[in-house]
Amino acid sequence: MSFFSELWTFMRVRKKFWLLPILVVMVIFGGLIVLTQGSAVAPFIYTLF
């Protein structure tokens, strides 16, 4: 959790709030790939990329 607090402090101090949507999308896609890796939905997810 210290990584997230440091990241938030960096974005707040340096005014880099444009990084937040990019990071959120990357986390969502990463979680989607991890959760569907062993299921029957995996081939359909990989066609998106």
Backbone atoms as SQL, in Angstrom:
CREATE TABLE atoms (id INTEGER PRIMARY KEY, chain TEXT, resi INTEGER, resn TEXT, atom TEXT, x REAL, y REAL, z REAL);
INSERT INTO atoms VALUES
  (1, 'A', 1, 'MET', 'N', 0.823, -1.207, 0.000),
  (2, 'A', 1, 'MET', 'CA', 0.000, 0.000, 0.000),
  (3, 'A', 1, 'MET', 'C', 0.859, 1.261, 0.000),
  (4, 'A', 2, 'SER', 'N', 2.109, 1.157, 0.425),
  (5, 'A', 2, 'SER', 'CA', 2.947, 2.357, 0.425),
  (6, 'A', 2, 'SER', 'C', 3.239, 2.814, -1.001),
  (7, 'A', 3, 'PHE', 'N', 3.267, 1.859, -1.940),
  (8, 'A', 3, 'PHE', 'CA', 3.483, 2.229, -3.344),
  (9, 'A', 3, 'PHE', 'C', 2.374, 3.139, -3.843),
  (10, 'A', 4, 'PHE', 'N', 1.123, 2.786, -3.499),
  (11, 'A', 4, 'PHE', 'CA', -0.006, 3.595, -3.953),
  (12, 'A', 4, 'PHE', 'C', -0.014, 4.965, -3.296),
  (13, 'A', 5, 'SER', 'N', 0.367, 5.025, -2.028),
  (14, 'A', 5, 'SER', 'CA', 0.409, 6.337, -1.362),
  (15, 'A', 5, 'SER', 'C', 1.527, 7.206, -1.946),
  (16, 'A', 6, 'GLU', 'N', 2.659, 6.604, -2.261),
  (17, 'A', 6, 'GLU', 'CA', 3.739, 7.369, -2.893),
  (18, 'A', 6, 'GLU', 'C', 3.349, 7.814, -4.297),
  (19, 'A', 7, 'LEU', 'N', 2.672, 6.943, -5.027),
  (20, 'A', 7, 'LEU', 'CA', 2.219, 7.301, -6.367),
  (21, 'A', 7, 'LEU', 'C', 1.219, 8.457, -6.310),
  (22, 'A', 8, 'TRP', 'N', 0.294, 8.401, -5.364),
  (23, 'A', 8, 'TRP', 'CA', -0.687, 9.475, -5.222),
  (24, 'A', 8, 'TRP', 'C', -0.003, 10.786, -4.831),
  (25, 'A', 9, 'THR', 'N', 0.978, 10.710, -3.940),
  (26, 'A', 9, 'THR', 'CA', 1.713, 11.913, -3.546),
  (27, 'A', 9, 'THR', 'C', 2.471, 12.498, -4.737),
  (28, 'A', 10, 'PHE', 'N', 3.087, 11.628, -5.531),
  (29, 'A', 10, 'PHE', 'CA', 3.791, 12.090, -6.729),
  (30, 'A', 10, 'PHE', 'C', 2.851, 12.797, -7.687),
  (31, 'A', 11, 'MET', 'N', 1.700, 12.180, -7.938),
  (32, 'A', 11, 'MET', 'CA', 0.756, 12.789, -8.879),
  (33, 'A', 11, 'MET', 'C', 0.201, 14.097, -8.338),
  (34, 'A', 12, 'ARG', 'N', -0.017, 14.179, -7.044),
  (35, 'A', 12, 'ARG', 'CA', -0.575, 15.401, -6.464),
  (36, 'A', 12, 'ARG', 'C', 0.452, 16.537, -6.463),
  (37, 'A', 13, 'VAL', 'N', 1.699, 16.220, -6.114),
  (38, 'A', 13, 'VAL', 'CA', 2.726, 17.259, -6.031),
  (39, 'A', 13, 'VAL', 'C', 3.134, 17.744, -7.414),
  (40, 'A', 14, 'ARG', 'N', 3.321, 16.817, -8.345),
  (41, 'A', 14, 'ARG', 'CA', 3.801, 17.175, -9.679),
  (42, 'A', 14, 'ARG', 'C', 2.684, 17.522, -10.655),
  (43, 'A', 15, 'LYS', 'N', 1.437, 17.492, -10.192),
  (44, 'A', 15, 'LYS', 'CA', 0.269, 17.818, -11.020),
  (45, 'A', 15, 'LYS', 'C', 0.168, 16.905, -12.247),
  (46, 'A', 16, 'LYS', 'N', 0.359, 15.625, -12.034),
  (47, 'A', 16, 'LYS', 'CA', 0.306, 14.636, -13.117),
  (48, 'A', 16, 'LYS', 'C', -0.973, 13.801, -13.018),
  (49, 'A', 17, 'PHE', 'N', -2.107, 14.470, -12.886),
  (50, 'A', 17, 'PHE', 'CA', -3.377, 13.753, -12.734),
  (51, 'A', 17, 'PHE', 'C', -3.808, 13.044, -14.010),
  (52, 'A', 18, 'TRP', 'N', -3.193, 13.364, -15.142),
  (53, 'A', 18, 'TRP', 'CA', -3.527, 12.683, -16.385),
  (54, 'A', 18, 'TRP', 'C', -3.057, 11.236, -16.367),
  (55, 'A', 19, 'LEU', 'N', -2.160, 10.880, -15.444),
  (56, 'A', 19, 'LEU', 'CA', -1.700, 9.495, -15.330),
  (57, 'A', 19, 'LEU', 'C', -2.751, 8.584, -14.706),
  (58, 'A', 20, 'LEU', 'N', -3.653, 9.138, -13.931),
  (59, 'A', 20, 'LEU', 'CA', -4.629, 8.331, -13.202),
  (60, 'A', 20, 'LEU', 'C', -5.528, 7.494, -14.111),
  (61, 'A', 21, 'PRO', 'N', -6.146, 8.035, -15.167),
  (62, 'A', 21, 'PRO', 'CA', -6.976, 7.183, -16.036),
  (63, 'A', 21, 'PRO', 'C', -6.176, 6.080, -16.728),
  (64, 'A', 22, 'ILE', 'N', -4.937, 6.380, -17.097),
  (65, 'A', 22, 'ILE', 'CA', -4.097, 5.368, -17.739),
  (66, 'A', 22, 'ILE', 'C', -3.827, 4.226, -16.778),
  (67, 'A', 23, 'LEU', 'N', -3.492, 4.542, -15.537),
  (68, 'A', 23, 'LEU', 'CA', -3.216, 3.504, -14.546),
  (69, 'A', 23, 'LEU', 'C', -4.454, 2.682, -14.222),
  (70, 'A', 24, 'VAL', 'N', -5.600, 3.326, -14.140),
  (71, 'A', 24, 'VAL', 'CA', -6.842, 2.605, -13.845),
  (72, 'A', 24, 'VAL', 'C', -7.170, 1.620, -14.959),
  (73, 'A', 25, 'VAL', 'N', -7.035, 2.042, -16.209),
  (74, 'A', 25, 'VAL', 'CA', -7.316, 1.157, -17.338),
  (75, 'A', 25, 'VAL', 'C', -6.336, -0.007, -17.366),
  (76, 'A', 26, 'MET', 'N', -5.073, 0.249, -17.075),
  (77, 'A', 26, 'MET', 'CA', -4.082, -0.826, -17.049),
  (78, 'A', 26, 'MET', 'C', -4.389, -1.839, -15.957),
  (79, 'A', 27, 'VAL', 'N', -4.817, -1.380, -14.791),
  (80, 'A', 27, 'VAL', 'CA', -5.165, -2.292, -13.702),
  (81, 'A', 27, 'VAL', 'C', -6.399, -3.112, -14.059),
  (82, 'A', 28, 'ILE', 'N', -7.386, -2.493, -14.672),
  (83, 'A', 28, 'ILE', 'CA', -8.600, -3.220, -15.069),
  (84, 'A', 28, 'ILE', 'C', -8.273, -4.292, -16.102),
  (85, 'A', 29, 'PHE', 'N', -7.502, -3.938, -17.126),
  (86, 'A', 29, 'PHE', 'CA', -7.144, -4.927, -18.150),
  (87, 'A', 29, 'PHE', 'C', -6.278, -6.039, -17.569),
  (88, 'A', 30, 'GLY', 'N', -5.359, -5.699, -16.691),
  (89, 'A', 30, 'GLY', 'CA', -4.521, -6.712, -16.054),
  (90, 'A', 30, 'GLY', 'C', -5.342, -7.670, -15.219),
  (91, 'A', 31, 'GLY', 'N', -6.278, -7.147, -14.452),
  (92, 'A', 31, 'GLY', 'CA', -7.153, -8.002, -13.654),
  (93, 'A', 31, 'GLY', 'C', -8.045, -8.862, -14.523),
  (94, 'A', 32, 'LEU', 'N', -8.508, -8.317, -15.622),
  (95, 'A', 32, 'LEU', 'CA', -9.346, -9.076, -16.546),
  (96, 'A', 32, 'LEU', 'C', -8.579, -10.244, -17.154),
  (97, 'A', 33, 'ILE', 'N', -7.352, -10.020, -17.529),
  (98, 'A', 33, 'ILE', 'CA', -6.532, -11.088, -18.104),
  (99, 'A', 33, 'ILE', 'C', -6.228, -12.156, -17.058),
  (100, 'A', 34, 'VAL', 'N', -5.907, -11.743, -15.842),
  (101, 'A', 34, 'VAL', 'CA', -5.597, -12.712, -14.787),
  (102, 'A', 34, 'VAL', 'C', -6.825, -13.533, -14.422),
  (103, 'A', 35, 'LEU', 'N', -7.973, -12.911, -14.327),
  (104, 'A', 35, 'LEU', 'CA', -9.178, -13.629, -13.912),
  (105, 'A', 35, 'LEU', 'C', -9.710, -14.572, -14.985),
  (106, 'A', 36, 'THR', 'N', -9.485, -14.263, -16.245),
  (107, 'A', 36, 'THR', 'CA', -10.041, -15.099, -17.316),
  (108, 'A', 36, 'THR', 'C', -9.016, -16.031, -17.930),
  (109, 'A', 37, 'GLN', 'N', -7.844, -16.145, -17.350),
  (110, 'A', 37, 'GLN', 'CA', -6.788, -16.951, -17.954),
  (111, 'A', 37, 'GLN', 'C', -7.164, -18.429, -18.053),
  (112, 'A', 38, 'GLY', 'N', -7.820, -18.971, -17.071),
  (113, 'A', 38, 'GLY', 'CA', -8.116, -20.394, -17.090),
  (114, 'A', 38, 'GLY', 'C', -9.537, -20.717, -17.495),
  (115, 'A', 39, 'SER', 'N', -10.275, -19.758, -17.998),
  (116, 'A', 39, 'SER', 'CA', -11.674, -20.017, -18.299),
  (117, 'A', 39, 'SER', 'C', -11.906, -20.115, -19.804),
  (118, 'A', 40, 'ALA', 'N', -13.118, -20.415, -20.171),
  (119, 'A', 40, 'ALA', 'CA', -13.484, -20.535, -21.582),
  (120, 'A', 40, 'ALA', 'C', -13.633, -19.165, -22.248),
  (121, 'A', 41, 'VAL', 'N', -13.625, -18.106, -21.460),
  (122, 'A', 41, 'VAL', 'CA', -13.779, -16.760, -22.003),
  (123, 'A', 41, 'VAL', 'C', -12.440, -16.215, -22.509),
  (124, 'A', 42, 'ALA', 'N', -11.342, -16.836, -22.120),
  (125, 'A', 42, 'ALA', 'CA', -10.008, -16.336, -22.444),
  (126, 'A', 42, 'ALA', 'C', -9.786, -16.101, -23.937),
  (127, 'A', 43, 'PRO', 'N', -10.164, -17.017, -24.845),
  (128, 'A', 43, 'PRO', 'CA', -9.929, -16.725, -26.272),
  (129, 'A', 43, 'PRO', 'C', -10.657, -15.478, -26.766),
  (130, 'A', 44, 'PHE', 'N', -11.805, -15.186, -26.204),
  (131, 'A', 44, 'PHE', 'CA', -12.538, -13.988, -26.627),
  (132, 'A', 44, 'PHE', 'C', -11.897, -12.715, -26.088),
  (133, 'A', 45, 'ILE', 'N', -11.303, -12.790, -24.898),
  (134, 'A', 45, 'ILE', 'CA', -10.610, -11.632, -24.328),
  (135, 'A', 45, 'ILE', 'C', -9.359, -11.321, -25.142),
  (136, 'A', 46, 'TYR', 'N', -8.610, -12.357, -25.532),
  (137, 'A', 46, 'TYR', 'CA', -7.374, -12.127, -26.257),
  (138, 'A', 46, 'TYR', 'C', -7.620, -11.583, -27.656),
  (139, 'A', 47, 'THR', 'N', -8.803, -11.776, -28.209),
  (140, 'A', 47, 'THR', 'CA', -9.074, -11.182, -29.525),
  (141, 'A', 47, 'THR', 'C', -9.225, -9.665, -29.437),
  (142, 'A', 48, 'LEU', 'N', -9.498, -9.158, -28.242),
  (143, 'A', 48, 'LEU', 'CA', -9.614, -7.702, -28.090),
  (144, 'A', 48, 'LEU', 'C', -8.248, -7.023, -28.241),
  (145, 'A', 49, 'PHE', 'N', -7.201, -7.742, -27.943),
  (146, 'A', 49, 'PHE', 'CA', -5.882, -7.148, -28.005),
  (147, 'A', 49, 'PHE', 'C', -5.208, -7.528, -29.298);
